[in-house]
Amino acid sequence: MPNRPATNRNKPSARRGRHPSERPSARVPVARGVFGYESDPPPSTTTVTASPAPPPARPEPTTGTRARPSTEGAVLVTGICGRLGKLLARELHRTDRVVGVDRRPFDDRPKDIVHHQIDMRRKKMKDIFRTQNIRAVVHLGVLHDLRRSERDRHSWNIVGFQKLLDYMSQYEVPKLVVLSGANVYGPQPNNPQFLTEDAPLLGAQHFGGMRDLVELDMLAQSFFWKHPKTETVVLRPCHIVGRVHNAASNYLRLDRPVMVMGFDPMMQVVHEKDVVQAIQRALRPGVRGIFNIRGPGEMPLSHLVKRAGSTPRIIPSPLAKVAIDQLWKLRLTSFPAQELDHLRYVCMVDDSRARDELGYEPTYSIDRLLKDVRRLRYQLG
C-alpha cells in the first residue's frame, strides 16, 4: 500500500488487511453535509416491539470469546423506516434475516422482517443484541432535521451511535457499515476536481449543523482501529436522489430552484438504489475501510436542474442568503442558507476504490434517476 500523507494519517485505509498497529494518532473531527440524507423520524418516547418471536437467546459474551463467523446471524438496520432503510431491508430479507430499529412504525414491512419500534439510546437496544444473534449492523439512523435543537441532534447522532458501538464491541459483531456522505469533505473554492477518501473533512467549517455528523464519521473510523476483528466500512455517497425526501431531491423537485449568479458548479448525483447496492457489497465478508460512492457522471448544476424539468431562479450572491433565510423561516424550503456553498463550489469524489475493491458500478443513468425525481414532484403537485 502506498504511504499516505501525514495530514491524513488518521483515516483508515480501504485496503483490506490493514494491521491495527498502523493506527495513526487521533485528530479532532470536522463535519458533513445534509445533501444525501432522508427526512428525519418524528420524535417518540414510546417503546414498542412489533415482531415475530426472536430466535433463542445466546449467552452473554465472555472474555476471550471469538467473533462469530460473518455468515451467521441477522443483519440489524437502524433507521429502517426511512426510504433507504426500507429499500435495503426488502433487498436483504431475500437472503438474510433482517432486524430493524426505528422510532417510526414499519407499516408495510414484509412478515419475515423483525422490527423494533424503539429509541436506540434505550436499554432495550442492548436486549436486541443479546437475543437476536446480530452478525452485521448497517447504521442509517441519523437525525438531520436542522429545525431540531443542536442538543437533540447531538444526543441522537452521537450518544446513540456511541451506545451502538459499545454493544457491537460487547457482543463482538463482525461487521459494521456506516452510511456517511461525500459532503463530509465540504464544498470549497479550492477543492480539487475529485476528492479521494484521504481528503480532510472540512464540511463543518462554514456550517456548524454538520459538526456532529462528521464526528459520527470519525467515531466509525476510530472504531475501525480499536476493534480490528470487526470489519468496519464507511460509505460516503455523493448527493442521493430518487424518491427519497432529502435536500438534494427536494431541491431538484422545485419548479424554480435558486441558483447563485456567477456560479455553476459541477455536480454528482447517485440513485438511491445504487446506494443500496453499495451497502450490500459492503456487507460481504472481507470488506473494510472507507469508500466514496458516485453516480453515472458529472454535469453542471444548471444542466442538472433543467434535465430535472425545472427552471432555475438566478439570484445575486449577496441576496441569495437573505432570500433563503426568509424562505427557511417561513418553512417554504428545506434548504438552509448555510448550505449555499453547495450551489457555488465543487465537492465531487473519486470512487475508484469502490469500483476496484467492491466491484461497485452505478446502474442508473442520469435520465433514469431524474425520472424518479420528476415523478414524485408530479405526485406531490
C-alpha positions as a printed NumPy array, in Angstrom:
array([[  0.   ,   0.   ,   0.   ],
       [  1.362,   3.451,  -0.819],
       [  2.23 ,   5.732,   2.052],
       [ -0.425,   8.261,   2.995],
       [  0.275,  11.968,   3.568],
       [  0.966,  12.858,   7.194],
       [ -2.014,  15.239,   7.294],
       [ -4.421,  12.369,   6.659],
       [ -2.909,   9.645,   8.781],
       [ -5.978,   9.476,  10.988],
       [ -8.06 ,   7.83 ,   8.27 ],
       [ -8.284,   4.056,   7.915],
       [ -7.33 ,   2.699,   4.534],
       [ -9.963,   0.92 ,   2.494],
       [ -7.343,  -1.656,   1.552],
       [ -8.038,  -4.954,   3.206],
       [ -5.869,  -6.46 ,   5.905],
       [ -4.551,  -3.196,   7.367],
       [ -2.917,  -4.096,  10.702],
       [ -4.167,  -2.196,  13.778],
       [ -0.587,  -1.389,  14.792],
       [ -0.597,   1.143,  11.971],
       [ -3.26 ,   3.161,  13.744],
       [ -2.394,   6.858,  13.486],
       [ -2.804,   9.483,  16.152],
       [ -6.311,  10.822,  16.825],
       [ -7.475,  14.13 ,  15.421],
       [-10.388,  16.394,  16.264],
       [-13.256,  15.768,  13.826],
       [-14.634,  18.351,  11.493],
       [-18.386,  17.537,   9.936],
       [-20.506,  16.589,   6.969],
       [-23.3  ,  17.89 ,   4.79 ],
       [-27.018,  17.303,   4.706],
       [-27.336,  16.604,   0.982],
       [-27.813,  12.909,   0.527],
       [-29.921,  12.169,   3.597],
       [-33.529,  11.442,   4.222],
       [-36.017,  13.424,   6.214],
       [-35.788,  12.629,   9.888],
       [-38.031,  10.474,  12.053],
       [-40.587,  12.183,  14.26 ],
       [-39.663,  12.156,  17.94 ],
       [-41.127,   9.396,  20.015],
       [-40.632,   8.148,  23.512],
       [-42.774,   5.033,  23.082],
       [-41.007,   1.706,  23.206],
       [-42.896,  -0.979,  21.31 ],
       [-41.706,  -4.202,  19.744],
       [-43.762,  -5.465,  16.873],
       [-42.098,  -8.636,  15.679],
       [-42.349, -12.392,  15.431],
       [-40.785, -14.456,  18.182],
       [-36.994, -14.   ,  18.226],
       [-34.61 , -16.94 ,  17.948],
       [-33.284, -18.493,  21.156],
       [-31.145, -16.116,  23.197],
       [-27.418, -16.679,  23.118],
       [-25.306, -16.338,  26.246],
       [-23.558, -13.144,  27.226],
       [-20.059, -12.964,  25.678],
       [-17.125, -13.654,  27.945],
       [-13.539, -12.524,  27.792],
       [-11.623, -14.419,  25.177],
       [-14.64 , -15.472,  23.071],
       [-14.056, -15.467,  19.351],
       [-16.078, -13.355,  16.939],
       [-18.845, -15.283,  15.192],
       [-18.464, -16.169,  11.5  ],
       [-19.811, -13.321,   9.38 ],
       [-22.182, -15.653,   7.512],
       [-24.242, -16.405,  10.655],
       [-26.912, -14.365,  12.396],
       [-29.075, -11.384,  11.438],
       [-28.395,  -8.012,   9.826],
       [-29.508,  -5.129,  12.061],
       [-30.587,  -1.976,  10.177],
       [-31.002,   1.251,  12.16 ],
       [-33.305,   3.839,  10.59 ],
       [-35.078,   1.033,   8.75 ],
       [-38.287,   3.037,   8.243],
       [-36.668,   5.671,   6.041],
       [-36.774,   5.316,   2.272],
       [-33.248,   3.877,   2.071],
       [-33.854,   1.616,   5.061],
       [-36.953,   0.089,   3.506],
       [-35.265,  -0.375,   0.135],
       [-32.299,  -2.08 ,   1.788],
       [-34.471,  -4.279,   4.02 ],
       [-36.512,  -5.541,   1.065],
       [-33.325,  -6.5  ,  -0.74 ],
       [-31.606,  -8.086,   2.242],
       [-34.516, -10.163,   3.51 ],
       [-34.381, -12.323,   0.384],
       [-31.141, -13.861,   1.624],
       [-30.682, -12.702,   5.24 ],
       [-32.626, -12.476,   8.453],
       [-33.276,  -8.739,   8.931],
       [-33.844,  -6.938,  12.235],
       [-34.862,  -3.279,  12.101],
       [-34.719,  -0.472,  14.661],
       [-36.541,   2.833,  14.256],
       [-38.724,   5.169,  16.291],
       [-41.249,   5.086,  13.463],
       [-43.586,   2.178,  12.66 ],
       [-42.837,  -0.068,   9.673],
       [-46.435,  -0.391,   8.478],
       [-45.848,  -2.259,   5.224],
       [-42.955,  -4.456,   6.32 ],
       [-42.541,  -7.985,   4.959],
       [-43.644, -10.518,   7.554],
       [-40.201, -12.071,   7.94 ],
       [-38.55 ,  -8.766,   8.92 ],
       [-38.342,  -8.211,  12.684],
       [-38.979,  -4.566,  13.594],
       [-38.373,  -2.928,  16.98 ],
       [-40.012,   0.482,  17.306],
       [-37.663,   1.877,  19.938],
       [-35.178,   4.644,  20.663],
       [-31.721,   3.145,  20.156],
       [-30.411,   5.063,  23.187],
       [-32.629,   2.973,  25.484],
       [-31.718,  -0.224,  27.302],
       [-33.949,  -2.324,  25.032],
       [-31.398,  -1.775,  22.269],
       [-28.951,  -3.894,  24.236],
       [-31.621,  -6.604,  24.565],
       [-31.735,  -6.855,  20.775],
       [-28.015,  -7.607,  20.636],
       [-28.388, -10.088,  23.488],
       [-31.264, -12.063,  21.92 ],
       [-31.083, -11.66 ,  18.142],
       [-27.597, -13.005,  17.25 ],
       [-26.548,  -9.973,  15.21 ],
       [-23.794, -10.629,  12.634],
       [-23.8  ,  -7.186,  10.962],
       [-25.076,  -3.663,  11.622],
       [-25.989,  -1.115,   8.947],
       [-26.297,   2.325,  10.528],
       [-28.748,   4.578,   8.685],
       [-30.423,   6.072,  11.78 ],
       [-29.037,   9.605,  11.677],
       [-31.039,  12.717,  12.599],
       [-30.68 ,  15.524,  10.034],
       [-33.553,  17.869,  10.928],
       [-31.853,  21.246,  11.355],
       [-35.013,  22.641,  12.909],
       [-34.412,  20.41 ,  15.912],
       [-32.109,  21.758,  18.602],
       [-28.385,  21.1  ,  18.428],
       [-28.659,  19.283,  21.749],
       [-31.328,  16.89 ,  20.421],
       [-29.345,  16.164,  17.264],
       [-26.14 ,  15.526,  19.203],
       [-27.876,  13.227,  21.666],
       [-29.402,  11.128,  18.896],
       [-26.481,  11.131,  16.45 ],
       [-23.508,  10.875,  18.782],
       [-24.727,   9.467,  22.113],
       [-26.914,   6.949,  20.307],
       [-24.116,   5.9  ,  17.951],
       [-21.644,   5.523,  20.818],
       [-24.071,   3.172,  22.578],
       [-24.447,   1.222,  19.341],
       [-20.664,   0.847,  19.088],
       [-20.485,  -0.249,  22.727],
       [-22.993,  -3.036,  22.077],
       [-21.143,  -4.101,  18.938],
       [-17.923,  -4.357,  20.943],
       [-19.537,  -6.225,  23.833],
       [-21.234,  -8.777,  21.584],
       [-18.35 ,  -8.967,  19.092],
       [-20.418,  -8.195,  15.989],
       [-18.23 ,  -8.998,  12.949],
       [-19.411,  -6.249,  10.561],
       [-20.36 ,  -2.556,  10.726],
       [-21.46 ,  -0.471,   7.727],
       [-21.987,   3.262,   8.332],
       [-23.627,   5.496,   5.725],
       [-21.749,   8.781,   5.836],
       [-21.696,  11.173,   2.867],
       [-19.362,  12.902,   0.428],
       [-20.242,  16.232,   1.989],
       [-18.028,  15.442,   4.969],
       [-15.337,  16.898,   2.702],
       [-17.273,  20.137,   2.26 ],
       [-17.714,  22.317,  -0.844],
       [-14.666,  24.585,  -1.002],
       [-13.452,  27.127,  -3.584],
       [-10.041,  25.428,  -3.642],
       [-11.238,  21.807,  -3.795],
       [ -9.579,  19.6  ,  -6.422],
       [-11.84 ,  18.338,  -9.174],
       [-12.19 ,  14.939,  -7.463],
       [-11.67 ,  14.142,  -3.777],
       [-10.285,  10.81 ,  -2.589],
       [-11.024,   9.101,   0.711],
       [ -7.853,  10.631,   2.206],
       [ -9.061,  14.227,   1.779],
       [ -9.593,  16.217,   5.019],
       [-13.127,  16.5  ,   6.395],
       [-13.966,  20.211,   6.181],
       [-17.738,  20.012,   5.842],
       [-18.427,  21.867,   9.104],
       [-16.127,  24.831,   8.514],
       [-18.997,  27.067,   7.425],
       [-21.94 ,  25.032,   8.672],
       [-21.967,  24.105,  12.359],
       [-25.095,  21.999,  11.894],
       [-22.921,  19.32 ,  10.331],
       [-20.389,  19.077,  13.115],
       [-21.872,  16.05 ,  14.854],
       [-22.305,  14.286,  11.51 ],
       [-18.57 ,  14.394,  10.866],
       [-17.998,  13.347,  14.453],
       [-20.067,  10.255,  13.704],
       [-17.888,   9.556,  10.67 ],
       [-14.771,   9.934,  12.806],
       [-16.181,   7.695,  15.553],
       [-16.62 ,   4.969,  12.957],
       [-13.004,   5.411,  11.887],
       [-11.831,   5.192,  15.5  ],
       [-13.848,   2.   ,  15.952],
       [-12.088,   0.626,  12.853],
       [ -8.713,   0.87 ,  14.586],
       [ -9.772,  -0.118,  18.105],
       [-11.696,  -3.233,  17.023],
       [ -9.789,  -4.904,  14.177],
       [-11.888,  -8.08 ,  14.475],
       [-14.894,  -6.095,  13.276],
       [-14.891,  -5.253,   9.567],
       [-15.862,  -1.579,   9.641],
       [-16.963,   0.096,   6.406],
       [-17.749,   3.801,   5.942],
       [-19.579,   4.724,   2.736],
       [-19.536,   8.333,   1.505],
       [-22.027,   8.688,  -1.354],
       [-22.46 ,  11.901,  -3.318],
       [-25.92 ,  13.562,  -3.417],
       [-28.538,  10.788,  -3.195],
       [-31.605,  11.341,  -5.364],
       [-34.709,   9.397,  -6.321],
       [-37.881,   9.098,  -4.302],
       [-36.099,   9.935,  -1.052],
       [-37.106,  13.086,   0.823],
       [-33.758,  14.794,   1.316],
       [-32.213,  18.16 ,   0.485],
       [-30.862,  17.142,  -2.927],
       [-34.066,  15.51 ,  -4.179],
       [-36.263,  18.247,  -2.694],
       [-34.13 ,  20.901,  -4.41 ],
       [-34.41 ,  19.204,  -7.802],
       [-38.2  ,  18.842,  -7.405],
       [-38.685,  22.608,  -7.074],
       [-40.217,  24.36 , -10.078],
       [-37.903,  27.348,  -9.597],
       [-34.827,  26.273,  -7.596],
       [-32.4  ,  29.023,  -6.608],
       [-29.015,  29.303,  -8.294],
       [-26.347,  31.856,  -7.392],
       [-25.413,  34.335, -10.122],
       [-21.919,  33.683, -11.476],
       [-21.709,  30.138, -10.101],
       [-22.478,  26.859, -11.844],
       [-20.527,  24.09 , -10.07 ],
       [-20.122,  20.606, -11.448],
       [-22.313,  18.139,  -9.555],
       [-22.564,  14.402,  -8.902],
       [-25.754,  12.544,  -8.032],
       [-26.408,   8.865,  -7.334],
       [-29.674,   6.931,  -7.347],
       [-30.942,   5.596,  -4.026],
       [-30.944,   2.021,  -5.359],
       [-27.292,   2.276,  -6.357],
       [-26.547,   3.292,  -2.759],
       [-28.429,   0.196,  -1.586],
       [-26.294,  -1.852,  -3.98 ],
       [-23.132,  -0.348,  -2.46 ],
       [-24.31 ,  -1.212,   1.062],
       [-24.962,  -4.807,   0.025],
       [-21.459,  -5.063,  -1.409],
       [-20.004,  -3.544,   1.767],
       [-21.683,  -6.314,   3.804],
       [-19.629,  -9.007,   2.062],
       [-17.046, -10.775,   4.234],
       [-13.545,  -9.33 ,   3.983],
       [-14.56 ,  -5.774,   3.039],
       [-13.399,  -2.949,   5.308],
       [-12.399,   0.737,   5.04 ],
       [-13.739,   3.974,   3.542],
       [-15.329,   4.15 ,   0.101],
       [-16.588,   7.11 ,  -1.926],
       [-19.72 ,   6.341,  -3.942],
       [-20.72 ,   8.312,  -7.046],
       [-23.355,   8.036,  -9.736],
       [-23.168,   7.857, -13.532],
       [-21.162,  11.03 , -14.11 ],
       [-20.842,  14.768, -13.586],
       [-22.626,  17.772, -15.051],
       [-23.056,  21.484, -14.309],
       [-25.766,  22.3  , -11.776],
       [-27.692,  24.314, -14.377],
       [-27.89 ,  21.285, -16.706],
       [-28.973,  19.032, -13.847],
       [-31.772,  21.43 , -12.896],
       [-33.025,  21.733, -16.487],
       [-32.95 ,  17.975, -17.078],
       [-34.997,  17.577, -13.908],
       [-37.644,  19.716, -15.635],
       [-37.105,  22.881, -13.591],
       [-36.283,  26.482, -14.452],
       [-33.581,  27.961, -12.203],
       [-34.131,  31.28 , -10.44 ],
       [-30.83 ,  33.184, -10.662],
       [-30.155,  35.38 ,  -7.613],
       [-27.121,  37.625,  -6.972],
       [-24.866,  36.186,  -4.289],
       [-25.468,  38.929,  -1.656],
       [-29.241,  38.428,  -1.919],
       [-29.216,  34.641,  -2.018],
       [-28.554,  34.151,   1.696],
       [-31.195,  36.713,   2.672],
       [-33.785,  35.166,   0.366],
       [-33.153,  31.602,   1.526],
       [-33.119,  32.675,   5.176],
       [-36.597,  34.133,   4.737],
       [-37.879,  31.041,   2.953],
       [-36.394,  28.891,   5.738],
       [-38.091,  30.926,   8.476],
       [-41.411,  30.673,   6.631],
       [-40.86 ,  26.894,   6.247],
       [-41.069,  27.25 ,   2.468],
       [-37.774,  25.432,   1.901],
       [-35.859,  22.561,   3.456],
       [-32.594,  24.052,   2.189],
       [-30.831,  26.212,   4.843],
       [-28.803,  29.237,   3.783],
       [-25.657,  27.713,   5.324],
       [-25.763,  25.138,   2.514],
       [-25.336,  27.823,  -0.164],
       [-21.742,  26.752,  -0.736],
       [-23.149,  23.629,  -2.43 ],
       [-24.571,  25.952,  -5.102],
       [-21.254,  27.741,  -5.539],
       [-18.336,  25.34 ,  -5.116],
       [-17.466,  21.868,  -6.291],
       [-17.47 ,  18.835,  -3.99 ],
       [-17.052,  15.755,  -6.191],
       [-15.492,  12.427,  -5.319],
       [-13.254,   9.824,  -6.9  ],
       [-14.885,   6.396,  -6.492],
       [-12.025,   4.328,  -7.953],
       [-11.549,   2.475,  -4.678],
       [-15.205,   1.358,  -4.568],
       [-15.052,   0.203,  -8.182],
       [-11.787,  -1.694,  -7.669],
       [-12.45 ,  -3.277,  -4.275],
       [-16.246,  -3.512,  -4.012],
       [-16.909,  -4.125,  -7.688],
       [-19.36 ,  -1.213,  -7.439],
       [-20.759,   0.194, -10.666],
       [-23.751,   2.589, -10.852],
       [-26.663,   1.121, -12.802],
       [-28.924,   4.203, -13.047],
       [-28.251,   6.773, -15.77 ],
       [-28.786,  10.491, -15.175],
       [-32.044,  10.443, -17.148],
       [-33.341,   7.396, -15.328],
       [-32.627,   8.718, -11.85 ],
       [-34.067,  12.157, -12.65 ],
       [-37.219,  10.426, -13.867],
       [-37.887,   9.298, -10.303],
       [-37.329,  12.866,  -9.071],
       [-39.841,  14.253, -11.589],
       [-42.394,  11.523, -10.891],
       [-42.608,  12.358,  -7.204],
       [-42.835,  16.086,  -7.991],
       [-45.936,  15.459, -10.101],
       [-47.437,  13.253,  -7.4  ],
       [-46.86 ,  15.934,  -4.781],
       [-48.095,  18.649,  -7.106]])
